[in-house]
Amino acid sequence: MGAPPVQTLVDLNSRWGEIVGPGLNGPTRPIELIDGVLVIGCDDATWASQITWMDAQIKRRFSDAFDGLAVQRVTTRILP
């Protein structure tokens, strides 16, 4: 189905602050990772814009944290 092992998702949630930094750790969270697409939930559009600006940095930090895995695309979703 294109999803990584469950442990990768557990680790991604626990290491989220390393990936996005402390400022985005609270208002954002990983929702899903399928076929190299990381969907990030955001509290509002301001945080979604910040994620867009950090696209390359998030991909690089993810790759550094999860050897052998890569994010090809980052998308956001505003959460209620």
N, C-alpha and C positions, 0 to 999 in steps of 0.2 A: 504493500500500500504506500510505500515511500516514506513512512514514518521511521525515525530512529528508534533504537531500543528504549524501553520505558525508563531504564536507569539514566539514560542521557537526558530525558525530560525532567526527571527528578533532580539531577545535578544542575541542569540549566536553571531551574527555579531557585535552588539554593545558592547558586553563584551569580544570580542576576545582577546584583550590585557591582560585581567585578566587570560584567559585560557593559553595563550602561553608566556606571558611576553612581555615587551616593545621591546626587540630586534627582536622578530619574528612577531610582530604585523604588520609591514609594508610589509615584503616580503612574507607573507603567509596569507591565508584567507580560511575560511570554504566554501566549495563548496556545499556539500550535507550531509545529515544525514538520512540514510535509514536503517531500520532493525538493528540498533546499530552500523552501520559502518559510521564513520566520514571520509569524503574525504576532504583533505586539499590541496588547490592549492598553489603551490610554484613558486617563480620567477625563480629558477634554482635548480640544483641537490644538491648544497651545503646546501640550506635550507631544502630540502627534507630529507637529511641525518640527519640534526639537529632534525627535527620532529621525525624521527625514534628513535633517542636516547632519546627523551622526551616522548615516547609513554605512559609509566605508569603515568608520571606526568600529561600529558594532560587528560588522562582518569580520574584521581583523581580530578583534578581541575574542569573538566566538571561536574562530579558527585556532587561536593561541590556546584557549581553554580546553578545546575538544579536539585533540590531535586526530587527524584523519577525517574530520567532518567539516563541511563548509556550508555557509549560508550563501545562496546565490542571489536572493532577493529579500528585502525587508519591507513588510507592509504594516499598516497600522489599522486599528479598529477602535472607535470611540466606544467606551463601555458605559452602560447606564449607571 
